[in-house]
Amino acid sequence: MPTNINPFSDTESEAQVLMAFLLEPELIYQVNVSTSDFTSTEYRAIYEAMLKLYSEGISFQDPKAIIDFNSQIKAETIIALMSKSFTSANIKYHSKILKQKTFNRKSRDVVSILQSKIGEDDFLHDMESGILKLYESQSIGKYITTAEGLSLVRTRINDAKQAEHYGIQTGFYRLNDCILGLCPKHLIMLGGYTSHGKSTLMSQIVADVCRNDARVLIFSVEDSIEDKLIRLIATVTGEPIRSILRGYANEDRLLAAQLQIEKWGIHIYDDVYNLEEMDMKIKKHKLQGGVDIVVIDFVQNIQAKGEGIYDRMSEVAIKLQQIAKRHNVCVLALSQISKDNNLRGAQELESAADIVLWIDRDKDANLTDNRNFNLLVRKNRPFGKTGRIEMCFSETWTGIKEIYREGII
């Protein structure tokens, strides 16, 4: 069977459309699809054969006619196609998906051509903005019926069964058990006092999800790209950051970490401070290869409308929630904590979040002597389970692992 390796294709929808044609051949001219909508070579060949046979008045409900027309089409492919569960009521839904995927591919290709020819100048920026707005108008804000929504839920459940988990897994077993991993359309807020380990935990989570093939986009509105990469290298190698910067770190480990991070293909921006620009960058990377997780470090530095931090964070909270839903990504945002032990700026940050994680360390203790801390799951709107997870820093303070104790979530 063809496999869906293209992030801008949906071979399951392609199969559903072909199955509809096999059962009801007259649909072939009633449903709005074309040859270019099929990314699977085998499915495209089957569709072309169906189209030609139907135009010549030859029935293709007997699959042998399709194979006789094109000997390169495998009988196993058609048999597997006919074994799929199918309901004709979903034909319009799946044909719309094919058209959307075709549009996404064309938009991505135009952006890539422009980039290769003119580079990252103002003209390219304007062209990208226009293309991405067109993409948004085609793919965002469409009403989804209850039946279509249930179909999407069933697809997600089936995907989870095949992958043996629901969201993208972190390296923390108990955290995964509690929040089911980093799930699409969820906004996760990670709070903690300054120097309590937010960035180290974020770096550990990024490394873990990248090992699970997640595509990560980072907006660093505090550190430079170089600082973020140094911290990530320290996480991967276990080498202290000071040793890396002073040239004392093991060269073989550094080279291996560099090659690994390059392979992950993480995208980092340290010059994007407003949500509109972030939104455009996410659209761009969704078109050019996909994004699963968006990391923002940290939200209080995001520029937004409003007189004070309360007004600004109120706007940021709602827009981050919209970004997660609109782009089908998990947004992991780091936040400072106020003196009254809440996310700094506005209660809306915690209200808008699907999940709130909290680094709990004694802020008055000597933090350099105590590696242990609790990660509190203070809010878990999607899955309900809250509690605390015992964790500790590595000996070099560059990584984090869980501490397993009975009775702790």
Beta strands, then each sheet from edge to edge (+ up, - down):
strand 1: 187-191
strand 2: 216-220
strand 3: 267-269
strand 4: 293-297
strand 5: 330-335
strand 6: 355-360
strand 7: 372-380
strand 8: 387-393
strand 9: 400-402
sheet 1: 3+ 2+ 4+ 5+ 1+ 6+ 7- 8+ 9-
end
